Amino acid sequence: MSSSGGRKKRQGPDVNLGSGLWAVFMGLLGLLTAFVIVAIRWNDESGVAALGAVASSIGAILSAYFGILYTQRADTGPSNRRRRAK
């Protein structure tokens, strides 16, 4: 049998799923940590502002991470391979 037969290999599960879940869990852990620190240390409105600053930074980092993952996955699709070959 030839190794370049007409069969296509089945693709396994997405390997980036595990790292994506870890990123989400780490973001949640960071938010929880920030919330606990704000609850213990601040008793006025500045604690809410600090929590908002931390939450927006974590949200921006996670959005960028998943945007990069999505872009990489979209670039390796079969239609893009045909376009590059031409």
PDB file of N, CA, C and O in Angstrom:
ATOM      1  N   MET A   1       0.834  -1.180   0.000  1.00  0.00           N
ATOM      2  CA  MET A   1       0.000   0.000   0.000  1.00  0.00           C
ATOM      3  C   MET A   1       0.875   1.238   0.000  1.00  0.00           C
ATOM      4  O   MET A   1       1.918   1.281   0.652  1.00  0.00           O
ATOM      5  N   SER A   2       0.439   2.233  -0.731  1.00  0.00           N
ATOM      6  CA  SER A   2       1.225   3.460  -0.756  1.00  0.00           C
ATOM      7  C   SER A   2       0.861   4.348   0.429  1.00  0.00           C
ATOM      8  O   SER A   2      -0.268   4.332   0.920  1.00  0.00           O
ATOM      9  N   SER A   3       1.816   5.096   0.858  1.00  0.00           N
ATOM     10  CA  SER A   3       1.576   5.970   2.004  1.00  0.00           C
ATOM     11  C   SER A   3       0.818   7.235   1.605  1.00  0.00           C
ATOM     12  O   SER A   3       0.334   7.963   2.471  1.00  0.00           O
ATOM     13  N   SER A   4       0.712   7.498   0.326  1.00  0.00           N
ATOM     14  CA  SER A   4      -0.003   8.694  -0.119  1.00  0.00           C
ATOM     15  C   SER A   4      -1.353   8.313  -0.716  1.00  0.00           C
ATOM     16  O   SER A   4      -1.765   8.880  -1.727  1.00  0.00           O
ATOM     17  N   GLY A   5      -2.034   7.370  -0.106  1.00  0.00           N
ATOM     18  CA  GLY A   5      -3.332   6.907  -0.583  1.00  0.00           C
ATOM     19  C   GLY A   5      -4.371   8.007  -0.559  1.00  0.00           C
ATOM     20  O   GLY A   5      -4.116   9.113  -0.084  1.00  0.00           O
ATOM     21  N   GLY A   6      -5.539   7.692  -1.074  1.00  0.00           N
ATOM     22  CA  GLY A   6      -6.592   8.672  -1.187  1.00  0.00           C
ATOM     23  C   GLY A   6      -7.307   8.980   0.111  1.00  0.00           C
ATOM     24  O   GLY A   6      -8.137   9.888   0.155  1.00  0.00           O
ATOM     25  N   ARG A   7      -7.012   8.267   1.140  1.00  0.00           N
ATOM     26  CA  ARG A   7      -7.697   8.510   2.407  1.00  0.00           C
ATOM     27  C   ARG A   7      -7.166   9.766   3.080  1.00  0.00           C
ATOM     28  O   ARG A   7      -5.978  10.082   3.023  1.00  0.00           O
ATOM     29  N   LYS A   8      -8.070  10.450   3.702  1.00  0.00           N
ATOM     30  CA  LYS A   8      -7.659  11.609   4.485  1.00  0.00           C
ATOM     31  C   LYS A   8      -7.678  11.223   5.946  1.00  0.00           C
ATOM     32  O   LYS A   8      -8.565  10.500   6.399  1.00  0.00           O
ATOM     33  N   LYS A   9      -6.709  11.702   6.668  1.00  0.00           N
ATOM     34  CA  LYS A   9      -6.636  11.394   8.093  1.00  0.00           C
ATOM     35  C   LYS A   9      -7.692  12.198   8.845  1.00  0.00           C
ATOM     36  O   LYS A   9      -7.949  13.364   8.546  1.00  0.00           O
ATOM     37  N   ARG A  10      -8.286  11.541   9.819  1.00  0.00           N
ATOM     38  CA  ARG A  10      -9.215  12.251  10.682  1.00  0.00           C
ATOM     39  C   ARG A  10      -8.435  13.136  11.633  1.00  0.00           C
ATOM     40  O   ARG A  10      -7.427  12.726  12.208  1.00  0.00           O
ATOM     41  N   GLN A  11      -8.912  14.330  11.784  1.00  0.00           N
ATOM     42  CA  GLN A  11      -8.236  15.220  12.714  1.00  0.00           C
ATOM     43  C   GLN A  11      -8.720  14.940  14.118  1.00  0.00           C
ATOM     44  O   GLN A  11      -9.908  14.716  14.350  1.00  0.00           O
ATOM     45  N   GLY A  12      -7.795  14.954  15.042  1.00  0.00           N
ATOM     46  CA  GLY A  12      -8.122  14.717  16.435  1.00  0.00           C
ATOM     47  C   GLY A  12      -8.740  15.953  17.065  1.00  0.00           C
ATOM     48  O   GLY A  12      -9.000  16.943  16.381  1.00  0.00           O
ATOM     49  N   PRO A  13      -8.970  15.896  18.342  1.00  0.00           N
ATOM     50  CA  PRO A  13      -9.537  17.060  19.024  1.00  0.00           C
ATOM     51  C   PRO A  13      -8.584  18.240  18.985  1.00  0.00           C
ATOM     52  O   PRO A  13      -7.376  18.079  18.813  1.00  0.00           O
ATOM     53  N   ASP A  14      -9.142  19.415  19.145  1.00  0.00           N
ATOM     54  CA  ASP A  14      -8.350  20.632  19.104  1.00  0.00           C
ATOM     55  C   ASP A  14      -7.384  20.660  20.282  1.00  0.00           C
ATOM     56  O   ASP A  14      -7.804  20.559  21.434  1.00  0.00           O
ATOM     57  N   VAL A  15      -6.108  20.797  20.001  1.00  0.00           N
ATOM     58  CA  VAL A  15      -5.106  20.769  21.067  1.00  0.00           C
ATOM     59  C   VAL A  15      -5.081  22.069  21.851  1.00  0.00           C
ATOM     60  O   VAL A  15      -4.562  22.100  22.966  1.00  0.00           O
ATOM     61  N   ASN A  16      -5.628  23.142  21.296  1.00  0.00           N
ATOM     62  CA  ASN A  16      -5.618  24.422  21.992  1.00  0.00           C
ATOM     63  C   ASN A  16      -6.757  24.554  22.992  1.00  0.00           C
ATOM     64  O   ASN A  16      -6.824  25.547  23.716  1.00  0.00           O
ATOM     65  N   LEU A  17      -7.639  23.592  23.047  1.00  0.00           N
ATOM     66  CA  LEU A  17      -8.768  23.668  23.965  1.00  0.00           C
ATOM     67  C   LEU A  17      -8.286  23.679  25.412  1.00  0.00           C
ATOM     68  O   LEU A  17      -8.776  24.464  26.224  1.00  0.00           O
ATOM     69  N   GLY A  18      -7.345  22.829  25.733  1.00  0.00           N
ATOM     70  CA  GLY A  18      -6.832  22.771  27.096  1.00  0.00           C
ATOM     71  C   GLY A  18      -6.145  24.060  27.510  1.00  0.00           C
ATOM     72  O   GLY A  18      -6.337  24.527  28.633  1.00  0.00           O
ATOM     73  N   SER A  19      -5.357  24.636  26.633  1.00  0.00           N
ATOM     74  CA  SER A  19      -4.671  25.882  26.987  1.00  0.00           C
ATOM     75  C   SER A  19      -5.665  27.032  27.073  1.00  0.00           C
ATOM     76  O   SER A  19      -5.461  27.961  27.855  1.00  0.00           O
ATOM     77  N   GLY A  20      -6.726  26.990  26.294  1.00  0.00           N
ATOM     78  CA  GLY A  20      -7.759  28.016  26.393  1.00  0.00           C
ATOM     79  C   GLY A  20      -8.493  27.955  27.720  1.00  0.00           C
ATOM     80  O   GLY A  20      -8.794  28.984  28.326  1.00  0.00           O
ATOM     81  N   LEU A  21      -8.778  26.739  28.165  1.00  0.00           N
ATOM     82  CA  LEU A  21      -9.427  26.586  29.466  1.00  0.00           C
ATOM     83  C   LEU A  21      -8.529  27.060  30.600  1.00  0.00           C
ATOM     84  O   LEU A  21      -8.993  27.686  31.553  1.00  0.00           O
ATOM     85  N   TRP A  22      -7.242  26.757  30.488  1.00  0.00           N
ATOM     86  CA  TRP A  22      -6.309  27.235  31.507  1.00  0.00           C
ATOM     87  C   TRP A  22      -6.271  28.754  31.522  1.00  0.00           C
ATOM     88  O   TRP A  22      -6.203  29.356  32.593  1.00  0.00           O
ATOM     89  N   ALA A  23      -6.314  29.378  30.362  1.00  0.00           N
ATOM     90  CA  ALA A  23      -6.294  30.841  30.303  1.00  0.00           C
ATOM     91  C   ALA A  23      -7.525  31.424  30.990  1.00  0.00           C
ATOM     92  O   ALA A  23      -7.423  32.406  31.725  1.00  0.00           O
ATOM     93  N   VAL A  24      -8.686  30.820  30.752  1.00  0.00           N
ATOM     94  CA  VAL A  24      -9.910  31.299  31.390  1.00  0.00           C
ATOM     95  C   VAL A  24      -9.846  31.097  32.900  1.00  0.00           C
ATOM     96  O   VAL A  24     -10.214  31.994  33.659  1.00  0.00           O
ATOM     97  N   PHE A  25      -9.389  29.947  33.338  1.00  0.00           N
ATOM     98  CA  PHE A  25      -9.285  29.690  34.775  1.00  0.00           C
ATOM     99  C   PHE A  25      -8.293  30.635  35.446  1.00  0.00           C
ATOM    100  O   PHE A  25      -8.544  31.102  36.557  1.00  0.00           O
ATOM    101  N   MET A  26      -7.185  30.919  34.799  1.00  0.00           N
ATOM    102  CA  MET A  26      -6.211  31.846  35.367  1.00  0.00           C
ATOM    103  C   MET A  26      -6.794  33.258  35.440  1.00  0.00           C
ATOM    104  O   MET A  26      -6.550  33.981  36.405  1.00  0.00           O
ATOM    105  N   GLY A  27      -7.563  33.650  34.424  1.00  0.00           N
ATOM    106  CA  GLY A  27      -8.222  34.951  34.460  1.00  0.00           C
ATOM    107  C   GLY A  27      -9.218  35.047  35.599  1.00  0.00           C
ATOM    108  O   GLY A  27      -9.280  36.062  36.292  1.00  0.00           O
ATOM    109  N   LEU A  28     -10.001  33.987  35.795  1.00  0.00           N
ATOM    110  CA  LEU A  28     -10.949  33.969  36.907  1.00  0.00           C
ATOM    111  C   LEU A  28     -10.238  33.995  38.255  1.00  0.00           C
ATOM    112  O   LEU A  28     -10.692  34.651  39.193  1.00  0.00           O
ATOM    113  N   LEU A  29      -9.134  33.287  38.345  1.00  0.00           N
ATOM    114  CA  LEU A  29      -8.350  33.290  39.580  1.00  0.00           C
ATOM    115  C   LEU A  29      -7.799  34.691  39.861  1.00  0.00           C
ATOM    116  O   LEU A  29      -7.797  35.142  41.006  1.00  0.00           O
ATOM    117  N   GLY A  30      -7.338  35.366  38.826  1.00  0.00           N
ATOM    118  CA  GLY A  30      -6.854  36.733  38.997  1.00  0.00           C
ATOM    119  C   GLY A  30      -7.961  37.678  39.440  1.00  0.00           C
ATOM    120  O   GLY A  30      -7.742  38.535  40.296  1.00  0.00           O
ATOM    121  N   LEU A  31      -9.150  37.527  38.861  1.00  0.00           N
ATOM    122  CA  LEU A  31     -10.279  38.369  39.278  1.00  0.00           C
ATOM    123  C   LEU A  31     -10.689  38.085  40.719  1.00  0.00           C
ATOM    124  O   LEU A  31     -10.984  39.007  41.479  1.00  0.00           O
ATOM    125  N   LEU A  32     -10.707  36.819  41.086  1.00  0.00           N
ATOM    126  CA  LEU A  32     -11.060  36.451  42.453  1.00  0.00           C
ATOM    127  C   LEU A  32     -10.044  37.002  43.445  1.00  0.00           C
ATOM    128  O   LEU A  32     -10.417  37.508  44.503  1.00  0.00           O
ATOM    129  N   THR A  33      -8.770  36.906  43.108  1.00  0.00           N
ATOM    130  CA  THR A  33      -7.723  37.445  43.967  1.00  0.00           C
ATOM    131  C   THR A  33      -7.868  38.954  44.130  1.00  0.00           C
ATOM    132  O   THR A  33      -7.766  39.487  45.235  1.00  0.00           O
ATOM    133  N   ALA A  34      -8.109  39.634  43.007  1.00  0.00           N
ATOM    134  CA  ALA A  34      -8.283  41.085  43.073  1.00  0.00           C
ATOM    135  C   ALA A  34      -9.512  41.453  43.902  1.00  0.00           C
ATOM    136  O   ALA A  34      -9.481  42.425  44.658  1.00  0.00           O
ATOM    137  N   PHE A  35     -10.581  40.694  43.769  1.00  0.00           N
ATOM    138  CA  PHE A  35     -11.792  40.968  44.537  1.00  0.00           C
ATOM    139  C   PHE A  35     -11.547  40.802  46.034  1.00  0.00           C
ATOM    140  O   PHE A  35     -12.005  41.615  46.837  1.00  0.00           O
ATOM    141  N   VAL A  36     -10.830  39.758  46.403  1.00  0.00           N
ATOM    142  CA  VAL A  36     -10.537  39.520  47.825  1.00  0.00           C
ATOM    143  C   VAL A  36      -9.658  40.635  48.374  1.00  0.00           C
ATOM    144  O   VAL A  36      -9.901  41.123  49.477  1.00  0.00           O
ATOM    145  N   ILE A  37      -8.651  41.041  47.630  1.00  0.00           N
ATOM    146  CA  ILE A  37      -7.768  42.114  48.094  1.00  0.00           C
ATOM    147  C   ILE A  37      -8.540  43.422  48.243  1.00  0.00           C
ATOM    148  O   ILE A  37      -8.366  44.144  49.225  1.00  0.00           O
ATOM    149  N   VAL A  38      -9.396  43.724  47.265  1.00  0.00           N
ATOM    150  CA  VAL A  38     -10.193  44.954  47.339  1.00  0.00           C
ATOM    151  C   VAL A  38     -11.154  44.890  48.516  1.00  0.00           C
ATOM    152  O   VAL A  38     -11.344  45.891  49.207  1.00  0.00           O
ATOM    153  N   ALA A  39     -11.757  43.746  48.757  1.00  0.00           N
ATOM    154  CA  ALA A  39     -12.707  43.616  49.864  1.00  0.00           C
ATOM    155  C   ALA A  39     -12.026  43.783  51.212  1.00  0.00           C
ATOM    156  O   ALA A  39     -12.632  44.301  52.149  1.00  0.00           O
ATOM    157  N   ILE A  40     -10.788  43.358  51.322  1.00  0.00           N
ATOM    158  CA  ILE A  40     -10.085  43.435  52.608  1.00  0.00           C
ATOM    159  C   ILE A  40      -9.452  44.816  52.813  1.00  0.00           C
ATOM    160  O   ILE A  40      -9.530  45.368  53.910  1.00  0.00           O
ATOM    161  N   ARG A  41      -8.832  45.376  51.784  1.00  0.00           N
ATOM    162  CA  ARG A  41      -8.016  46.582  51.949  1.00  0.00           C
ATOM    163  C   ARG A  41      -8.781  47.894  51.800  1.00  0.00           C
ATOM    164  O   ARG A  41      -8.499  48.849  52.523  1.00  0.00           O
ATOM    165  N   TRP A  42      -9.744  47.963  50.878  1.00  0.00           N
ATOM    166  CA  TRP A  42     -10.403  49.233  50.597  1.00  0.00           C
ATOM    167  C   TRP A  42     -11.830  49.232  51.128  1.00  0.00           C
ATOM    168  O   TRP A  42     -12.547  48.236  51.033  1.00  0.00           O
ATOM    169  N   ASN A  43     -12.215  50.345  51.676  1.00  0.00           N
ATOM    170  CA  ASN A  43     -13.572  50.503  52.167  1.00  0.00           C
ATOM    171  C   ASN A  43     -14.309  51.652  51.477  1.00  0.00           C
ATOM    172  O   ASN A  43     -15.391  52.046  51.912  1.00  0.00           O
ATOM    173  N   ASP A  44     -13.731  52.185  50.412  1.00  0.00           N
ATOM    174  CA  ASP A  44     -14.372  53.290  49.714  1.00  0.00           C
ATOM    175  C   ASP A  44     -14.464  53.000  48.211  1.00  0.00           C
ATOM    176  O   ASP A  44     -14.247  51.873  47.766  1.00  0.00           O
ATOM    177  N   GLU A  45     -14.790  54.037  47.448  1.00  0.00           N
ATOM    178  CA  GLU A  45     -15.019  53.860  46.006  1.00  0.00           C
ATOM    179  C   GLU A  45     -13.746  53.546  45.228  1.00  0.00           C
ATOM    180  O   GLU A  45     -13.822  52.983  44.136  1.00  0.00           O
ATOM    181  N   SER A  46     -12.604  53.888  45.753  1.00  0.00           N
ATOM    182  CA  SER A  46     -11.356  53.639  45.017  1.00  0.00           C
ATOM    183  C   SER A  46     -11.099  52.138  44.840  1.00  0.00           C
ATOM    184  O   SER A  46     -10.417  51.742  43.895  1.00  0.00           O
ATOM    185  N   GLY A  47     -11.624  51.314  45.718  1.00  0.00           N
ATOM    186  CA  GLY A  47     -11.492  49.864  45.565  1.00  0.00           C
ATOM    187  C   GLY A  47     -12.244  49.359  44.358  1.00  0.00           C
ATOM    188  O   GLY A  47     -11.777  48.455  43.666  1.00  0.00           O
ATOM    189  N   VAL A  48     -13.405  49.934  44.097  1.00  0.00           N
ATOM    190  CA  VAL A  48     -14.184  49.541  42.914  1.00  0.00           C
ATOM    191  C   VAL A  48     -13.447  49.949  41.645  1.00  0.00           C
ATOM    192  O   VAL A  48     -13.447  49.212  40.659  1.00  0.00           O
ATOM    193  N   ALA A  49     -12.822  51.115  41.667  1.00  0.00           N
ATOM    194  CA  ALA A  49     -12.046  51.570  40.512  1.00  0.00           C
ATOM    195  C   ALA A  49     -10.845  50.647  40.267  1.00  0.00           C
ATOM    196  O   ALA A  49     -10.519  50.319  39.126  1.00  0.00           O
ATOM    197  N   ALA A  50     -10.202  50.239  41.357  1.00  0.00           N
ATOM    198  CA  ALA A  50      -9.057  49.321  41.224  1.00  0.00           C
ATOM    199  C   ALA A  50      -9.515  47.977  40.667  1.00  0.00           C
ATOM    200  O   ALA A  50      -8.850  47.393  39.812  1.00  0.00           O
ATOM    201  N   LEU A  51     -10.642  47.497  41.152  1.00  0.00           N
ATOM    202  CA  LEU A  51     -11.169  46.229  40.648  1.00  0.00           C
ATOM    203  C   LEU A  51     -11.534  46.339  39.164  1.00  0.00           C
ATOM    204  O   LEU A  51     -11.308  45.403  38.398  1.00  0.00           O
ATOM    205  N   GLY A  52     -12.091  47.470  38.766  1.00  0.00           N
ATOM    206  CA  GLY A  52     -12.414  47.685  37.351  1.00  0.00           C
ATOM    207  C   GLY A  52     -11.173  47.717  36.478  1.00  0.00           C
ATOM    208  O   GLY A  52     -11.183  47.195  35.363  1.00  0.00           O
ATOM    209  N   ALA A  53     -10.107  48.324  36.972  1.00  0.00           N
ATOM    210  CA  ALA A  53      -8.856  48.378  36.209  1.00  0.00           C
ATOM    211  C   ALA A  53      -8.266  46.982  36.023  1.00  0.00           C
ATOM    212  O   ALA A  53      -7.793  46.641  34.939  1.00  0.00           O
ATOM    213  N   VAL A  54      -8.295  46.187  37.071  1.00  0.00           N
ATOM    214  CA  VAL A  54      -7.760  44.824  36.979  1.00  0.00           C
ATOM    215  C   VAL A  54      -8.633  43.969  36.059  1.00  0.00           C
ATOM    216  O   VAL A  54      -8.112  43.223  35.230  1.00  0.00           O
ATOM    217  N   ALA A  55      -9.945  44.073  36.199  1.00  0.00           N
ATOM    218  CA  ALA A  55     -10.857  43.265  35.384  1.00  0.00           C
ATOM    219  C   ALA A  55     -10.747  43.619  33.905  1.00  0.00           C
ATOM    220  O   ALA A  55     -10.777  42.731  33.053  1.00  0.00           O
ATOM    221  N   SER A  56     -10.620  44.904  33.590  1.00  0.00           N
ATOM    222  CA  SER A  56     -10.508  45.276  32.178  1.00  0.00           C
ATOM    223  C   SER A  56      -9.190  44.809  31.577  1.00  0.00           C
ATOM    224  O   SER A  56      -9.148  44.426  30.408  1.00  0.00           O
ATOM    225  N   SER A  57      -8.121  44.833  32.352  1.00  0.00           N
ATOM    226  CA  SER A  57      -6.825  44.343  31.849  1.00  0.00           C
ATOM    227  C   SER A  57      -6.875  42.846  31.581  1.00  0.00           C
ATOM    228  O   SER A  57      -6.390  42.382  30.549  1.00  0.00           O
ATOM    229  N   ILE A  58      -7.452  42.097  32.495  1.00  0.00           N
ATOM    230  CA  ILE A  58      -7.564  40.648  32.314  1.00  0.00           C
ATOM    231  C   ILE A  58      -8.459  40.335  31.118  1.00  0.00           C
ATOM    232  O   ILE A  58      -8.161  39.428  30.341  1.00  0.00           O
ATOM    233  N   GLY A  59      -9.544  41.072  30.966  1.00  0.00           N
ATOM    234  CA  GLY A  59     -10.430  40.870  29.819  1.00  0.00           C
ATOM    235  C   GLY A  59      -9.739  41.158  28.498  1.00  0.00           C
ATOM    236  O   GLY A  59      -9.941  40.436  27.522  1.00  0.00           O
ATOM    237  N   ALA A  60      -8.926  42.207  28.456  1.00  0.00           N
ATOM    238  CA  ALA A  60      -8.200  42.543  27.225  1.00  0.00           C
ATOM    239  C   ALA A  60      -7.178  41.470  26.873  1.00  0.00           C
ATOM    240  O   ALA A  60      -7.033  41.106  25.706  1.00  0.00           O
ATOM    241  N   ILE A  61      -6.475  40.965  27.872  1.00  0.00           N
ATOM    242  CA  ILE A  61      -5.467  39.924  27.627  1.00  0.00           C
ATOM    243  C   ILE A  61      -6.128  38.641  27.126  1.00  0.00           C
ATOM    244  O   ILE A  61      -5.638  38.025  26.180  1.00  0.00           O
ATOM    245  N   LEU A  62      -7.235  38.232  27.750  1.00  0.00           N
ATOM    246  CA  LEU A  62      -7.926  37.019  27.313  1.00  0.00           C
ATOM    247  C   LEU A  62      -8.520  37.185  25.913  1.00  0.00           C
ATOM    248  O   LEU A  62      -8.498  36.249  25.114  1.00  0.00           O
ATOM    249  N   SER A  63      -9.044  38.360  25.621  1.00  0.00           N
ATOM    250  CA  SER A  63      -9.589  38.607  24.282  1.00  0.00           C
ATOM    251  C   SER A  63      -8.505  38.509  23.218  1.00  0.00           C
ATOM    252  O   SER A  63      -8.715  37.919  22.158  1.00  0.00           O
ATOM    253  N   ALA A  64      -7.362  39.083  23.501  1.00  0.00           N
ATOM    254  CA  ALA A  64      -6.248  39.001  22.555  1.00  0.00           C
ATOM    255  C   ALA A  64      -5.781  37.565  22.379  1.00  0.00           C
ATOM    256  O   ALA A  64      -5.481  37.141  21.263  1.00  0.00           O
ATOM    257  N   TYR A  65      -5.718  36.815  23.473  1.00  0.00           N
ATOM    258  CA  TYR A  65      -5.270  35.420  23.404  1.00  0.00           C
ATOM    259  C   TYR A  65      -6.187  34.594  22.508  1.00  0.00           C
ATOM    260  O   TYR A  65      -5.725  33.866  21.630  1.00  0.00           O
ATOM    261  N   PHE A  66      -7.503  34.716  22.744  1.00  0.00           N
ATOM    262  CA  PHE A  66      -8.429  33.942  21.933  1.00  0.00           C
ATOM    263  C   PHE A  66      -8.516  34.456  20.505  1.00  0.00           C
ATOM    264  O   PHE A  66      -8.784  33.677  19.591  1.00  0.00           O
ATOM    265  N   GLY A  67      -8.298  35.736  20.293  1.00  0.00           N
ATOM    266  CA  GLY A  67      -8.251  36.271  18.938  1.00  0.00           C
ATOM    267  C   GLY A  67      -7.086  35.702  18.150  1.00  0.00           C
ATOM    268  O   GLY A  67      -7.229  35.370  16.974  1.00  0.00           O
ATOM    269  N   ILE A  68      -5.935  35.588  18.794  1.00  0.00           N
ATOM    270  CA  ILE A  68      -4.765  35.002  18.134  1.00  0.00           C
ATOM    271  C   ILE A  68      -5.004  33.528  17.829  1.00  0.00           C
ATOM    272  O   ILE A  68      -4.671  33.058  16.740  1.00  0.00           O
ATOM    273  N   LEU A  69      -5.582  32.790  18.786  1.00  0.00           N
ATOM    274  CA  LEU A  69      -5.870  31.373  18.548  1.00  0.00           C
ATOM    275  C   LEU A  69      -6.836  31.198  17.370  1.00  0.00           C
ATOM    276  O   LEU A  69      -6.635  30.328  16.524  1.00  0.00           O
ATOM    277  N   TYR A  70      -7.882  32.027  17.321  1.00  0.00           N
ATOM    278  CA  TYR A  70      -8.863  31.927  16.247  1.00  0.00           C
ATOM    279  C   TYR A  70      -8.227  32.245  14.899  1.00  0.00           C
ATOM    280  O   TYR A  70      -8.501  31.574  13.904  1.00  0.00           O
ATOM    281  N   THR A  71      -7.386  33.261  14.869  1.00  0.00           N
ATOM    282  CA  THR A  71      -6.721  33.638  13.626  1.00  0.00           C
ATOM    283  C   THR A  71      -5.786  32.537  13.142  1.00  0.00           C
ATOM    284  O   THR A  71      -5.742  32.253  11.945  1.00  0.00           O
ATOM    285  N   GLN A  72      -5.048  31.920  14.039  1.00  0.00           N
ATOM    286  CA  GLN A  72      -4.158  30.832  13.646  1.00  0.00           C
ATOM    287  C   GLN A  72      -4.952  29.650  13.112  1.00  0.00           C
ATOM    288  O   GLN A  72      -4.554  29.016  12.135  1.00  0.00           O
ATOM    289  N   ARG A  73      -6.066  29.358  13.752  1.00  0.00           N
ATOM    290  CA  ARG A  73      -6.891  28.238  13.299  1.00  0.00           C
ATOM    291  C   ARG A  73      -7.531  28.530  11.943  1.00  0.00           C
ATOM    292  O   ARG A  73      -7.670  27.627  11.118  1.00  0.00           O
ATOM    293  N   ALA A  74      -7.915  29.763  11.710  1.00  0.00           N
ATOM    294  CA  ALA A  74      -8.522  30.136  10.440  1.00  0.00           C
ATOM    295  C   ALA A  74      -7.493  30.137   9.319  1.00  0.00           C
ATOM    296  O   ALA A  74      -7.838  29.843   8.174  1.00  0.00           O
ATOM    297  N   ASP A  75      -6.238  30.459   9.617  1.00  0.00           N
ATOM    298  CA  ASP A  75      -5.196  30.495   8.590  1.00  0.00           C
ATOM    299  C   ASP A  75      -4.779  29.116   8.125  1.00  0.00           C
ATOM    300  O   ASP A  75      -4.210  28.998   7.040  1.00  0.00           O
ATOM    301  N   THR A  76      -5.031  28.074   8.886  1.00  0.00           N
ATOM    302  CA  THR A  76      -4.586  26.737   8.499  1.00  0.00           C
ATOM    303  C   THR A  76      -5.690  25.925   7.848  1.00  0.00           C
ATOM    304  O   THR A  76      -5.533  24.720   7.652  1.00  0.00           O
ATOM    305  N   GLY A  77      -6.799  26.560   7.509  1.00  0.00           N
ATOM    306  CA  GLY A  77      -7.910  25.850   6.871  1.00  0.00           C
ATOM    307  C   GLY A  77      -7.563  25.413   5.458  1.00  0.00           C
ATOM    308  O   GLY A  77      -6.609  25.934   4.880  1.00  0.00           O
ATOM    309  N   PRO A  78      -8.310  24.465   4.877  1.00  0.00           N
ATOM    310  CA  PRO A  78      -7.995  23.959   3.545  1.00  0.00           C
ATOM    311  C   PRO A  78      -8.156  25.009   2.453  1.00  0.00           C
ATOM    312  O   PRO A  78      -7.421  24.965   1.466  1.00  0.00           O
ATOM    313  N   SER A  79      -9.082  25.948   2.586  1.00  0.00           N
ATOM    314  CA  SER A  79      -9.270  26.940   1.535  1.00  0.00           C
ATOM    315  C   SER A  79      -8.072  27.878   1.448  1.00  0.00           C
ATOM    316  O   SER A  79      -7.701  28.299   0.352  1.00  0.00           O
ATOM    317  N   ASN A  80      -7.467  28.212   2.573  1.00  0.00           N
ATOM    318  CA  ASN A  80      -6.302  29.087   2.554  1.00  0.00           C
ATOM    319  C   ASN A  80      -5.080  28.375   1.998  1.00  0.00           C
ATOM    320  O   ASN A  80      -4.219  29.018   1.396  1.00  0.00           O
ATOM    321  N   ARG A  81      -4.983  27.072   2.185  1.00  0.00           N
ATOM    322  CA  ARG A  81      -3.862  26.336   1.612  1.00  0.00           C
ATOM    323  C   ARG A  81      -3.926  26.376   0.082  1.00  0.00           C
ATOM    324  O   ARG A  81      -2.904  26.524  -0.586  1.00  0.00           O
ATOM    325  N   ARG A  82      -5.133  26.243  -0.458  1.00  0.00           N
ATOM    326  CA  ARG A  82      -5.282  26.305  -1.923  1.00  0.00           C
ATOM    327  C   ARG A  82      -4.950  27.688  -2.444  1.00  0.00           C
ATOM    328  O   ARG A  82      -4.322  27.814  -3.496  1.00  0.00           O
ATOM    329  N   ARG A  83      -5.355  28.726  -1.736  1.00  0.00           N
ATOM    330  CA  ARG A  83      -5.059  30.083  -2.177  1.00  0.00           C
ATOM    331  C   ARG A  83      -3.563  30.357  -2.171  1.00  0.00           C
ATOM    332  O   ARG A  83      -3.051  31.016  -3.075  1.00  0.00           O
ATOM    333  N   ARG A  84      -2.862  29.861  -1.168  1.00  0.00           N
ATOM    334  CA  ARG A  84      -1.420  30.095  -1.098  1.00  0.00           C
ATOM    335  C   ARG A  84      -0.672  29.337  -2.173  1.00  0.00           C
ATOM    336  O   ARG A  84       0.376  29.791  -2.635  1.00  0.00           O
ATOM    337  N   ALA A  85      -1.191  28.193  -2.577  1.00  0.00           N
ATOM    338  CA  ALA A  85      -0.493  27.372  -3.575  1.00  0.00           C
ATOM    339  C   ALA A  85      -0.550  27.999  -4.958  1.00  0.00           C
ATOM    340  O   ALA A  85       0.309  27.725  -5.796  1.00  0.00           O
ATOM    341  N   LYS A  86      -1.541  28.828  -5.207  1.00  0.00           N
ATOM    342  CA  LYS A  86      -1.690  29.425  -6.553  1.00  0.00           C
ATOM    343  C   LYS A  86      -0.757  30.571  -6.777  1.00  0.00           C
ATOM    344  O   LYS A  86      -0.763  31.171  -7.851  1.00  0.00           O
TER     345      LYS A  86
END
